[in-house]
Amino acid sequence: MELANTFCTILRGTATTPLGDVIDSSTPFLEHVPAVLVETGRQTQDPSTSTPRTIRQVTCTLPDWVQILNTDRILDERTQDTYIIITVFRPPDMFGPPPGIVLALKRITAAGP
């Protein structure tokens, strides 16, 4: 991961509130994982409604050794933004070292000041 532009923490697991609701927990599964996190596009119109809004498409590349699940969450340690995983893609490694794991993400934390 020579091109890593941040480090991330993989959050895994659930917890139960006092009322019995199941929520995502903030339990770190892996910390300080080198990652390439980039915004690959943006859309200014929600396709399902006519409401104008900005939908950012974020891609994350992790090392091949990371055991990621599609129910995990990604915490960017640099910006403290948390992302949910939309898709997990493992590109084929025809020649050379494994290319890593490519994730499509959606930010779930509010924008900062």
C-alpha positions in Angstrom: 0.0 0.0 0.0 2.6 2.5 -1.1 -0.1 4.9 -2.3 -2.0 5.0 1.0 -3.4 8.4 1.8 -4.9 7.6 5.2 -5.2 5.0 7.9 -8.5 3.5 8.8 -10.1 1.5 11.6 -12.4 -1.4 10.8 -15.5 -1.3 13.1 -17.4 -4.6 13.6 -20.2 -5.9 15.7 -23.5 -4.8 17.2 -24.7 -3.8 20.6 -28.1 -3.6 22.3 -29.6 -0.4 23.7 -31.4 -0.4 27.1 -34.6 -0.6 25.2 -33.6 -3.7 23.4 -32.8 -2.2 20.0 -29.8 -3.6 18.1 -27.4 -0.9 16.9 -23.9 -0.8 15.4 -21.1 -0.8 17.9 -17.9 1.1 17.7 -15.7 -1.9 18.6 -12.5 -1.8 16.6 -11.7 -5.0 14.7 -8.5 -3.8 13.1 -6.8 -0.4 13.6 -4.2 1.6 11.7 -4.9 -0.2 8.4 -3.3 1.7 5.4 -5.9 2.7 2.9 -6.5 4.6 -0.3 -9.7 6.6 0.2 -10.8 8.8 -2.7 -14.0 10.5 -3.9 -14.6 9.0 -7.4 -17.6 11.0 -8.3 -20.6 13.0 -7.3 -24.2 13.2 -8.3 -26.3 16.3 -7.7 -29.7 14.8 -8.3 -31.2 11.9 -6.4 -32.3 9.4 -9.0 -35.4 8.2 -7.1 -36.8 11.7 -6.5 -36.5 15.1 -8.1 -34.9 16.5 -4.9 -31.6 18.2 -5.6 -28.9 16.8 -3.3 -25.3 15.8 -3.6 -24.5 12.1 -3.4 -20.8 11.4 -3.2 -19.3 8.2 -4.4 -16.3 7.1 -2.3 -13.9 4.2 -3.1 -11.5 2.6 -0.6 -8.7 0.2 -1.4 -7.4 -1.9 1.4 -4.6 -4.4 1.6 -5.4 -8.0 0.5 -4.8 -9.4 4.0 -7.7 -7.5 5.5 -10.7 -9.8 6.3 -13.5 -7.3 5.5 -17.2 -8.1 5.8 -19.9 -6.1 4.1 -21.5 -5.4 7.5 -18.3 -3.7 8.8 -17.8 0.1 8.9 -14.8 2.1 8.0 -13.5 4.9 10.2 -11.1 7.3 8.5 -8.5 8.0 11.2 -7.5 11.3 9.5 -10.9 12.9 9.1 -12.9 10.8 11.7 -15.6 10.2 9.1 -17.4 6.9 9.3 -18.5 5.0 6.2 -20.7 2.0 5.6 -19.7 -0.5 2.9 -22.0 -0.7 -0.2 -20.0 -3.3 -2.1 -16.8 -5.4 -1.7 -14.8 -6.3 -4.8 -11.7 -8.4 -5.0 -10.0 -7.8 -8.4 -8.3 -10.8 -9.9 -4.6 -11.1 -9.5 -3.3 -12.3 -12.9 0.3 -11.4 -12.3 2.2 -10.1 -9.3 1.0 -9.4 -5.8 -2.7 -9.3 -5.0 -4.2 -5.9 -6.0 -6.1 -5.5 -2.7 -9.8 -5.1 -1.8 -11.8 -2.4 -3.4 -14.8 -1.1 -1.5 -17.6 1.3 -2.5 -18.5 3.4 0.5 -21.2 5.8 1.7 -20.4 8.3 4.5 -22.7 8.1 7.5 -21.3 10.9 9.6 -22.4 14.5 9.2 -20.3 16.9 7.4 -18.0 18.9 9.6 -17.8 22.7 10.0 
